[in-house]
Structures are given as structure tokens and as C-alpha cells.
């Protein structure tokens, strides 16, 4: 069940991230008209926004109907915008925005998988299990490594047709094979009532902040790094996409590690450590060091910290939340993480357009990580102790 859920998460995230690697190419070729840095930032950020907000509803629905129903449903719903973008919207900026909006449905798969996986494992193993599931965010790496090459070598529609086929196959297999955990607690209260009650839990808003920084930072870099590397370091779109894939792979591999360490050391020490690392690496990157040295090291170490921090956040949720509320909490926290990834690309594009520098945006990341570190030590640790975490 864990393997099936992880694959489904990866397939939906693959679709969710299809537009990002093409952003710099669209700007250079002029096929969509004259695009500014802000135009490209908006194009790659729109799927993130919808995928984020949609998790609130999808997470609550998963508490009610289970992953057995929701995984195939989300996968089938993602096929439509994937084909629309690849077959209809590929040469129109406005239609790409519309397609990207609905492509965000793929990003809601995360809110299906966490409660589904959580129900299959005892509390002392949930950190690693949810971390392994979270590695499905590597679907963005698949997109980064294949989209540009397929687009240029096999035709504009090729990456979208292939992804839609994978989603269709997964939806069929999931419908036949996937099963919810025995004894799963089914939420029976009205959706709005559950959302309000979930939002009032201290662990919810605290985890929202943690995930907005850790996973949000990962998402922001995974969608905007190609544009940043091309503009700040003069890389080609293909080279920038490949380097972004390296960033994503490091973060993906580190997410289960963060969950595993949290099972053994506790989530708070892990979160404290990774937020300190992000603070330092973002500050180093703000100086735009060369990529053949400290620049690459800073970005890759930051990727590892963001991935581990994402895993640690959900290890904390898994151990400090009632099982019947995990889907609702996941939806709200996942939304916060996605929104944390939506805002920075727009902000970076806006700042660069007026200053010709990315330094301010990276310093803002360093300051945000430092403040979140303080919150973790002072406030979140108190909540963790209250739940014997």
C-alpha cells in the first residue's frame, strides 16, 4: 500500500510540475509573445496555488472516503488539464494559465496519501513511512529531467501525453488494488465543522508555519530554480532543468531521512537543526557564489535540509494528531506548504525585475528560516511535550 501510494503521489506531482521546466524556454523562444520575469514566475506558480488550496478539501474528503476512492479520483481529474495543456494551450500564455490552474489538482494527491499511509502504520513507525511516501515529490524531478528533452526532441505534446498515460494506468491499478487500512477511523461530522475544529488545533497552525518554510522552500526552488539559474548564472534551459533535478533528488532522498531521524531523536531536534542549516545556506546563496564551488554546495545542502524538514514536520503531525483528523490537518498544512512555494517565485520575479538581483529574496528566506527556528524552540517544542512527542 505504501509503494502504491508513493507511486501515485509521484505520478501526480510529475503532472503538477510539467510547466515549470518549460518556463525559461517560453521566454527565450518568444512562442508565447514577449514574457517578463514576472510573467514566467506567475506561469510556473499558478499550479502550486491550486494544488495548495485544493489540499484543504481533498484532505478532509480523504478522512471521510479514504485513499481507496480519492487516489484514483484525483489521478483521473488530473488527466484532463494535462491533455488540455499539451494539446490545446501550449502556444497561448492565457490558456496555459488556465490549464496550469487546473493542473494544480495533481498537487492535492499529497493530502490523500498522508492519512492513507498514516493509518497503515503504528505511531513509532509513521515518521519513516510518511517520509517514504513524501519521497513521491520526486515526481517533480522526473518532470525536470524529461520535459524539456521530450518537448524539443519528440514534439511539444509528448511530455503531456506520456504523463496522462501514466496517470490513467495508475488510476486503473489503484482502483483495483488499493485498500484502506483495516479499522480506519471514518470521519462522520460535516466537512465544514471538521475543518473549523482542525484549524483550531495548536499543532495545525504550528505545523503550517513549519511546512510553509520547509516544503514551501522546496516547491519554490523546484519551480523557479530553472529561471533563476538561467538568469543569474547564464545556464541553458536544459542545463538549468538538470541542475534543478539534482536539487529535487537530494530533497526527495532526505525526506525519509528526516522522518527516520524524527522517529529516533524526536521531530523537534531535527527541525531545529535543519532550519539552522537553511538559514546559513540561504545567506550564503544570497551572495551569488559561483556554481563550480560553494554555490552548488550551498544549494544542495539546503535541498537536503528542506527535504529532511518536510519529513520531520509530518513525523510531528503523525504523533501529535488524532488519526481521524490526520487528513484534515494534512490538508491545511499541505496548503500552507504549497502557498509557501507559491509566493516566493512571484516575489523573486518582482524583486529581480526592479533590482536586477536575487539577493534580497534569498536574504528574506534566511530571515524567515531563522524566525521559524525560534518558533520551533520556544512554541512548537511545548506542543510536542504536551503530546509526549
N, C-alpha and C positions, 0 to 999 in steps of 0.2 A: 504493500500500500504506500509506503514511504517512497519507494522508487517511482511508482506511477504518478504520485503527486508531484514529485520533483521534476519529472519529465514534462508533466503538464504545465507546471509553472514556467519552465524553460521555454517551452514552445510558445506560450502566450506572451512571455517577455520578448521573445525573438520578434514577434509581430509588433509588439508595442514600440520597439526601438528601430523599426525599419527606416524611418525618415531621417533620423539623426546623422548617420554616416553620409547621407547624400546632401546635407545642408551646404557644406563648403563648395561642392560641385555645382549645385544650382546657382550659387552666387557667381562662380567663375565663368560658367558657360553662357550665362545670360538667357537660358531657355525659359526662365520664368519672368524675364524682364530685369530691370535694374534693382537688385536687392541690397539693402543696407545691412550692417551688422545686427541691428535690432530686428530687422525682418527675419533673418536667419534664426536668431535666438527665439523669436516667437514661434516660428515654424517647428522647431525641434522641441519646444517646451509645451505646446498645446496637448499632445498625447499624455504628457506627465500630469497635467492638471486634471484631466478627466479620469485618468486611471487612479488618481489620488482620491478625489471626491467620491468616485463610484465605489471605493472600498468600504465606505461607511455603510451603504445599503447592502452591498454584497456580503460583508462580514456578518451583519445582522440576519440576513436571509440564510446564511450557512448555519448559524445557530439553530435555525428553525428546520431547514430542509436537508442539511448535511452535504458533504462534499460529493457524495454519490450522485446527486442531482446537479449541483452547482458547477462542478468542473466541466462536464460535457456542455452545459448550457452556456457558460462563459466562452468556451472554446468555439462553439458554433457561432455565437454572436460576434466574435472577433473576425471570423472569416469574411463577413460582408464588407466591413471597411477596408480590410486588407486587399480584397479584389477591386474595390472601388478606387483605392489609391493607385494600384498598379495598372488598371485597365482604363480608367476614366480621368483621373485627376492629375496624372503625372506631369502634364505640361501646363498646369494652371496653378498659380500661387493660392488664389482664393479657394479653389476646390481642394487643394492639398490641406489647407487649414480645416476645411470641413471634414475631410477624410481623416486627418490626424486627430480631430476631436473625438470621432467615434472609434478610432484605433486605440484610444485610451482604455476601452473596455478590456483589452488584453491585460492591462496593468492591474485590474481588480482581482486577477487569479490569486494573488498573494493572500488576500483576505479569505479565500476559500481554503487554501492549503494549511494555514497555521492551525485553525481549530480542528481540521480534519486529522492532521498529524498528531496534534497535542492529545487527542482522545485515544490514540493507539498506544501511548507510552506512559509509564509511571513518572511521577514528578522528578525523581532523581536522574532520569534519562532524557527529559524533554529538551534540555538545553542543546544537547548534541543532535537530537532528532530534528528539532526545528531548525537548527543551524544547517544540517544537511539539506533539508528542504529549501532553506533560503539560498543555498548554492545554485538553485534554479535561476537565480537572477543572472547567471551566466548566459542566459538566452540573449542578453544584450551583446555579449562577446561574439556569439555566433553571427549576430547581425553585423557587428563591426567588421568581422573577418570576411564575410561573404557578400554583403550587399553591394558595395562599390564594384567589386570584381564581376559579379553576376550582371549588374546593371550595364557595365561597359562591354563585357565580352559575350553575354548571352541574350542581351536585349533588355529594354527598360522594364518590362513587366516580369522578367524571370524571377527576381527575388521574392516578389509578392505572390506569384503563382506557386512557387515551391513552398513558401511558408503556409499558404492557405491549404495546400495538400497535407502538410504535416499536421496542421490543426484538425482537419477533417478526420484523418486517420486516428489521431489521439482521442478525439471526441467519441468515435465508434468504440475503440478499445476500452476507454474509461466507462462508457455506458454498460458494457458487457462485464467487465472485470472488477471495477472499483466497488468497494464495500465500506460502509461506515463502521466504526469500531463497535463491538458488542457493548451494550449498556450505555451508549452515548446519551447524555442528558439533552433532551429536546426542549428548547425554549418554547413556552406556550403563551406568554404575555404579549400584548400588542407591540408592534415594531417600534412605534414612537416612544412608548413607555420604557422599553428596554434601552433605547438609545439615550434617553434622558438619564435614566438610572446609571448607565455605564459611564456617561460623561461626568457624573458627579464623583466617581471613584478617584481618590488621590493618585493611584497607580496609573490611571488613564492619562491625566494631563502631564504627569511627570514623564511617563514613557513617550508621550507625544513629542515633548521637547528633545529628549534623548534621540529619538528616531529621526526627527527633523534634521538634526545635525549629522548623525552617523549615516543613515541610509540616504537622507536628503543630499548630503555631500557627495555620496557615491553616485546618485542619479544625476546630479548637476554636472559632475565631471564626465559621466558616461555619455551624456547627450551633447555637452558643449566642448569637450576636450578636442575633438577634431577641428572645430572652428578656432579654438584658442591656439592650438599647436601650429596651424597654418598661418595665422595672423601674427602671432608673437615670435614664432621661430622659423617661419618660411618653409614649412614642410608641404609636400604634395598631399592632396586629399587621401590617396591610398596609404601613404606612409603615416599620416596623422591617424587614419582609421585603425591601422595595425597597432600603433602605439597605444591608442585608446583601448584596444582589445587587451593589450598587456596589463593595463591598469585594471580593467574589469576582471581579468582572470585572477590577478593577485587578490582583489577584494572578494571574489567568489570563493576562492580556496580558504581565505581567512575567516569567512563567516562560520563554518562548522567549528573551526578552531576556537572562535570566541565563545560559542555555545559550550564546547567541551571544557574549556577553562572555567567557565562560569559554573558548570556542574561540580567542579572540584575546588575552586578557590572562592566561588561566590561571584555574582554579577557585579557588585559594587567595585571591588578591586580591579576587575577587568575594565569596566567603564572608566574608572579614574585614570588608569594607565593609557588607554587608547586616546582619550580626549586630550591628555597632555601631549601625546605624540602628534596629533592633528594640529594642535596649537603651534608647535615648533615647526613642523613641516610646511604649514601654510605660510608662516612668517618667512621661512627660507625661500619658498617659491615666489613670494612677492617681489623678490629681487631679480626675478627672471634669470637665474643662473643657467649656463649652457647645458644643453641636453646630453652632451657627451661626458658629463660628470655629475656634480651634485644635483643638478636639475632633475635628472631621471631618478636618482636615488630618493630625493625628497618626495616626488610624486608616487613612486612605488611603495615607499614606506607608509605614506599617507593612505594609499589604497588598502594596504594590509590593516591599518588601524581602523579605517572606516568599516571595512568588512567585519572585523572582529567585534567592533562596537555594535554593529547591527545584530549580530548573533547574540551578544550579551544582553541587549535590550529585550529580546524576546525570550531569553532564558529567564530574565527577571519577571516578565509578564506571565510566563508559564507557571512559575512557582508562587506568584503573589495574586493570582486571579482565580476565582471560582470557575471550574470547567465549563459550566453553562453560559458563562459570559465571555469566554475567550474570543469567540468570533466577533462579538460587538466591540470589545477592547481592541482587537486586531484591526477591525475596520477603521476605527477612529485613529489609532496610532499609525496604521498604514497610510491613511490620508495625510496625516501630518508629515510623514516621511516623504511622500510624493510631493506635497506642497513645498517641503524643504528643498526638493530638487527642481521645482518649477520656478521659484523666484530667482535664485542665483544666476541662471543663464540670461534672464531678462535684465537683471541688474548689471551683470558683467558687460553685456552688449551696450546698455545705456551709458555706463561709465566710460567704456572704451571709445564710444562714439564721440564723447565730449572731451576726453583727456588723452586719447591715443595710448592708454596704459591700462594694464590689468592689475597693477599693484594694489590699488585701493580695494578692489573686490577681494583679493586674497588676504589682505590685512583684516578686512571685515570678517572673513572666515576664521582667522586666527583669534580674533577678539570674541566671536560667538562661541568657539570651542572652549576658550578659557572661562567664559561665564557659565557655560554648561558644566564644566568640570567643577566649578564652585557649587553649583546647584546640586550636583551629584553627591558631593562630600557633605553638604550641610543638610539638604532636604530629602533627597531620594534614599540616602542611607537610613534615615529614620523610618521611612515607609517599609524598607526591606526588613529592618529589625522587627517591625510590628507583625510581619508575616513569617518571622523566623527564617528569612532567606539569608 
